[in-house]
Amino acid sequence: MSHDRAQTIKLYDNDSHQKEFTARVLSCIPSGTFFKVELSETLFFPEGGGQPADTGVMRFTENGSLTETFVSDVKIEGVKLFHFTDKAVPEGAKINGIIDWEKRFPRMQNHSGEHVVSGIIHSMFGYENIGFHLTDEYATCDYNGTLTKKDILEIERRANEAVFSNLKITCEYPSPEILKDLNYRSKLELTEDVRIVTIDGIDVCACCAPHVNTTGEIGLIKIVNHEKSHGGTRLHLRCGRLALSDYNEKQDNILRIIDMLSARQFETADLVQKLINTNQELNHEISKKSAQIAECRLSLLEDKVYGNLVIFLPDADTDTLRILADKGRTKCTGIFIALTNQGNSYRYMITSSGLELSKLVKEYNVALNGRGGGKDEMVQGTFGTSLEDIKKYFSK
């Protein structure tokens, strides 16, 4: 049998909703811990166009027993389409393939949703989709132009109007004569075997992936986030089932906030902001009081302690610890160690009037399970040992 050309019929091109199929095994090649299986035909979509490969199972009879192997990946290598399985499948055997529909369908919803959004953006602003990545949680799309929050709301509104209109989605391979006069979106310069996905009145785009049959199957298109990227805009989409999942997650969170604040839904953001402002004011007051405590602690010390000096101040913030460390260096002839608790460890700031602390800190960290560094006049970091061990070490 000749293997110098593609032999696998791509059933997913003709029917994106078919879940099971039968085929003959053309070859089975060991590949590391997997096997690369080539079939006469397949519903398993290989990775491509930003969409991950299908997974699923193959069932076949071997030595009179029904055997099942898991299809973990599908790739096109040259002109060959290979299914990566965890078991060898006999060449010539008849298999029954079943794709993981629970993964495939949400991917189709999100990919078709991306085409709707990209088509609308192209018609509104002339921007091109320069990047697309699809996972089982969301889709990200990069566009070579800036979109404002107002723009995005209008894009989302129009996209969902297209969904509600239940427009037809057609996937086909136009003849070269038709293709050369066809105005379509494409990231690559394509000349043959170009598969065109058309959404009536919305988009015409080259794409190799399976799509839903009508925009109504997308269910809902939600742009959940946007950011600047590569000089343009990146949109994060969740469509269909994933949009519902996103809504349920946010609904659960907002209901918990409503319960905690005893508030109505439209009040929650303002009340949370009020709590944040109050918390910032309280933290500022606490910081001022902590600084005063640090000053008092230093004033109680003798004018000059011979040797090293360790001062522990519970729950001190960074500014307070720095005040303690800066002013503490004049209170001893050795090194001054300012400490506060930080989870299961102790945060330190160490100062000295004449020692090269940037070199000594390495010894301290080794001895006290620490991490950190700094300059000769001050080093900072954390010690992962007990307060007693820290005091004992620096009392030497």
KAFEN-V442522 format. One record per residue. N is the residue number from 1. PSI is psi in radians with two decimals (* if undefined). BURIAL is b if it has 9 or more other C-alpha atoms within 8 Angstrom, else e. Layout:
n | psi | burial
N | PSI | BURIAL
N | PSI | BURIAL
//
This chain:
n | psi | burial
1 | 2.27 | e
2 | 2.40 | e
3 | 0.46 | e
4 | 0.11 | e
5 | 2.85 | e
6 | 2.30 | e
7 | -0.22 | b
8 | 2.14 | b
9 | 2.23 | e
10 | 1.57 | b
11 | -0.51 | b
12 | -0.34 | b
13 | -0.58 | b
14 | -0.57 | e
15 | 1.76 | e
16 | -0.19 | b
17 | -0.08 | e
18 | 2.36 | e
19 | -0.43 | b
20 | 2.70 | b
21 | 2.90 | b
22 | 2.61 | b
23 | 2.93 | b
24 | 2.52 | b
25 | 2.08 | b
26 | -0.63 | b
27 | 2.77 | b
28 | 1.99 | b
29 | 2.21 | e
30 | 2.45 | b
31 | 1.59 | e
32 | -2.18 | e
33 | 0.02 | e
34 | 3.13 | b
35 | 2.41 | b
36 | 1.96 | b
37 | 2.21 | b
38 | 2.29 | b
39 | 2.80 | b
40 | -0.51 | b
41 | 2.80 | b
42 | 2.63 | b
43 | -0.17 | b
44 | 2.03 | b
45 | 2.25 | b
46 | 2.77 | b
47 | 2.32 | b
48 | 2.68 | b
49 | 0.40 | e
50 | -0.09 | e
51 | 2.36 | b
52 | 2.81 | b
53 | 2.65 | b
54 | 2.69 | b
55 | 2.99 | b
56 | -2.63 | b
57 | 2.73 | b
58 | 2.35 | b
59 | 2.39 | b
60 | 2.82 | b
61 | 2.24 | b
62 | 2.15 | e
63 | 0.66 | e
64 | -0.01 | e
65 | 2.50 | e
66 | 2.18 | e
67 | 2.57 | e
68 | 2.39 | e
69 | 2.51 | b
70 | 2.31 | b
71 | 1.89 | b
72 | -0.35 | b
73 | 2.75 | b
74 | 2.24 | b
75 | 2.65 | b
76 | 2.16 | b
77 | 1.87 | e
78 | -2.05 | e
79 | 0.05 | e
80 | 2.55 | b
81 | 2.03 | b
82 | 2.45 | b
83 | 2.19 | b
84 | 2.04 | b
85 | 2.83 | b
86 | -0.05 | b
87 | 2.65 | e
88 | 2.49 | e
89 | 2.20 | b
90 | 2.35 | b
91 | 2.36 | b
92 | -0.21 | e
93 | 2.66 | b
94 | 2.25 | b
95 | 2.70 | b
96 | 2.00 | b
97 | 2.41 | b
98 | 2.06 | b
99 | 2.72 | b
100 | 1.65 | b
101 | -0.53 | e
102 | -0.38 | e
103 | -0.76 | b
104 | -0.84 | b
105 | -0.82 | b
106 | -0.59 | b
107 | -0.73 | b
108 | -0.74 | b
109 | -0.80 | b
110 | -0.66 | b
111 | -0.75 | b
112 | -0.66 | b
113 | -0.67 | b
114 | -0.70 | b
115 | -0.69 | b
116 | -0.87 | b
117 | -0.80 | b
118 | -0.66 | b
119 | -0.71 | b
120 | -0.76 | b
121 | -0.70 | b
122 | -0.72 | b
123 | -0.57 | e
124 | -0.72 | e
125 | -0.22 | e
126 | 0.13 | e
127 | 2.61 | b
128 | 2.57 | b
129 | 1.93 | b
130 | 0.02 | b
131 | 2.40 | e
132 | 2.27 | b
133 | 2.25 | b
134 | 2.24 | b
135 | -3.08 | b
136 | 0.10 | e
137 | -0.54 | e
138 | 3.02 | b
139 | 2.43 | b
140 | 2.42 | b
141 | 2.27 | b
142 | 2.34 | b
143 | 2.55 | b
144 | 0.80 | b
145 | 2.85 | e
146 | 2.35 | b
147 | 2.28 | e
148 | 2.95 | e
149 | -0.68 | e
150 | -0.73 | e
151 | -0.79 | e
152 | -0.68 | b
153 | -0.69 | e
154 | -0.69 | e
155 | -0.79 | b
156 | -0.70 | b
157 | -0.83 | e
158 | -0.65 | b
159 | -0.73 | b
160 | -0.47 | b
161 | -0.66 | e
162 | -0.66 | b
163 | -0.83 | b
164 | -0.40 | e
165 | -0.16 | e
166 | 0.93 | b
167 | 2.61 | b
168 | 2.44 | b
169 | 2.14 | b
170 | 2.34 | b
171 | 2.17 | b
172 | 2.87 | e
173 | 1.71 | e
174 | 2.68 | b
175 | 2.74 | e
176 | -0.60 | e
177 | -0.75 | e
178 | -0.71 | e
179 | -0.69 | e
180 | -0.40 | e
181 | 0.08 | e
182 | 2.28 | e
183 | 1.84 | e
184 | 2.72 | b
185 | 2.47 | e
186 | 2.41 | e
187 | -0.33 | e
188 | 2.75 | e
189 | 1.86 | e
190 | 2.51 | e
191 | -0.43 | e
192 | 2.75 | e
193 | 0.81 | e
194 | 2.09 | b
195 | 2.16 | b
196 | 2.24 | b
197 | 2.09 | b
198 | 2.22 | b
199 | 1.99 | b
200 | 2.07 | e
201 | 0.00 | e
202 | -0.81 | b
203 | 2.58 | b
204 | 2.06 | b
205 | 2.47 | b
206 | 2.26 | b
207 | 2.43 | b
208 | -0.09 | e
209 | 2.77 | b
210 | 2.53 | b
211 | 2.87 | b
212 | 2.88 | b
213 | -0.51 | e
214 | 2.73 | b
215 | -0.43 | b
216 | -0.52 | b
217 | -0.32 | b
218 | -0.58 | b
219 | -1.06 | b
220 | 2.48 | b
221 | 2.11 | b
222 | 2.15 | b
223 | 1.83 | b
224 | -0.31 | e
225 | 2.77 | e
226 | 2.69 | b
227 | 2.83 | e
228 | 2.46 | b
229 | 2.22 | e
230 | 0.66 | e
231 | 0.00 | e
232 | -2.41 | b
233 | 2.39 | b
234 | 2.23 | b
235 | 2.47 | b
236 | 2.09 | b
237 | 2.59 | b
238 | 2.15 | b
239 | 2.70 | b
240 | -2.17 | b
241 | -0.66 | e
242 | -0.57 | b
243 | -0.70 | b
244 | -0.74 | b
245 | -0.73 | e
246 | -0.74 | b
247 | -0.76 | e
248 | -0.70 | e
249 | -0.78 | e
250 | -0.63 | e
251 | -0.73 | e
252 | -0.75 | e
253 | -0.74 | e
254 | -0.61 | b
255 | -0.62 | b
256 | -0.69 | e
257 | -0.74 | b
258 | -0.74 | b
259 | -0.75 | e
260 | -0.64 | e
261 | -0.14 | e
262 | 0.85 | e
263 | 2.90 | b
264 | 2.74 | e
265 | -0.77 | e
266 | -0.19 | e
267 | -0.23 | e
268 | -0.78 | b
269 | -0.77 | e
270 | -0.70 | e
271 | -0.66 | b
272 | -0.74 | e
273 | -0.68 | e
274 | -0.73 | e
275 | -0.70 | e
276 | -0.78 | e
277 | -0.77 | e
278 | -0.73 | e
279 | -0.68 | e
280 | -0.71 | e
281 | -0.74 | e
282 | -0.73 | e
283 | -0.63 | e
284 | -0.74 | e
285 | -0.71 | e
286 | -0.73 | e
287 | -0.73 | b
288 | -0.76 | e
289 | -0.69 | e
290 | -0.70 | b
291 | -0.68 | b
292 | -0.69 | e
293 | -0.70 | e
294 | -0.76 | b
295 | -0.75 | b
296 | -0.73 | e
297 | -0.73 | e
298 | -0.64 | b
299 | -0.39 | e
300 | -0.20 | e
301 | 2.75 | e
302 | 2.83 | e
303 | -0.68 | e
304 | 2.06 | b
305 | 2.34 | b
306 | 2.22 | e
307 | -2.70 | e
308 | 2.78 | b
309 | 2.20 | b
310 | 2.17 | b
311 | 2.18 | e
312 | 2.20 | e
313 | 1.90 | b
314 | 2.43 | e
315 | 0.59 | e
316 | 2.48 | b
317 | 3.12 | e
318 | -0.77 | e
319 | -0.72 | e
320 | -0.74 | b
321 | -0.61 | b
322 | -0.69 | b
323 | -0.79 | b
324 | -0.78 | b
325 | -0.77 | b
326 | -0.81 | e
327 | -0.34 | b
328 | -0.40 | b
329 | -0.42 | b
330 | -0.07 | e
331 | -0.01 | b
332 | 2.82 | b
333 | -0.27 | b
334 | -2.19 | b
335 | 2.60 | b
336 | 2.19 | b
337 | 1.93 | b
338 | 2.21 | b
339 | 2.60 | b
340 | 2.78 | b
341 | 2.49 | b
342 | 1.62 | e
343 | -2.20 | e
344 | 0.18 | e
345 | -3.04 | b
346 | 2.24 | b
347 | 2.42 | b
348 | 2.62 | b
349 | 2.14 | b
350 | 2.30 | b
351 | 2.84 | b
352 | 2.70 | b
353 | -0.22 | b
354 | -0.16 | e
355 | 2.68 | e
356 | 1.46 | b
357 | -0.48 | b
358 | -0.45 | b
359 | -0.68 | e
360 | -0.48 | e
361 | -0.48 | b
362 | -0.71 | b
363 | -0.74 | e
364 | -0.78 | b
365 | -0.70 | b
366 | -0.77 | e
367 | -0.54 | e
368 | 0.41 | b
369 | 0.90 | b
370 | 2.97 | b
371 | 2.39 | e
372 | -3.10 | b
373 | -2.86 | b
374 | -2.66 | b
375 | 3.06 | b
376 | -0.66 | b
377 | -0.37 | b
378 | 2.37 | b
379 | 2.67 | b
380 | 2.74 | b
381 | -2.60 | b
382 | 2.57 | b
383 | 2.35 | b
384 | 0.28 | b
385 | -3.05 | b
386 | 2.78 | e
387 | -0.66 | e
388 | -0.76 | e
389 | -0.63 | b
390 | -0.81 | b
391 | -0.69 | b
392 | -0.72 | e
393 | -0.79 | e
394 | -0.06 | b
395 | -0.08 | e
396 | * | e
//
